[in-house]
């Protein structure tokens, strides 16, 4: 049995159509209307940024020692896993108390020959990370896992 659903391809085609329609609409505007539209778009963007900055000012992050200890455990396992899988590894804790674990290699594969504990380790990363980024660029696959090491309080 074979099933194909080209959701990504369809979404790309729809996005191209929307962009073409927007270009046509924008192209049909007079110079005065374009200036007005640009100004309104800039004002909407500035309001959005101001709201975000206001929320950030009213938010306080406090490092959670239990989350930090968990991140250290994750990091220890990452060191072993990266060596076993021959992956580049980057571990960082940002000023905003986000812990990041990034693996990079030409190909990342989970096959039947993999030790079950490594598969479990990967599934634990996926289960517990707040954000996961899997990207490819220049024949390299990168997996980045982000962990919030803080509690957040809004004033």
NORBEL-V586878 format. One record per helix or strand of 2 or more residues. SS is the DSSP state (alpha for helix, beta for strand). FROM is the first residue (numbers start at 0). LEN is the number of residues. If there is no record, write none. Layout:
BEGIN
SS_FROM_LEN, SS_FROM_LEN
END
This chain:
BEGIN
alpha_6_22, alpha_30_27, beta_58_5, alpha_64_21, beta_87_6, beta_97_8, alpha_115_13, beta_130_7, beta_139_9, beta_149_5
END
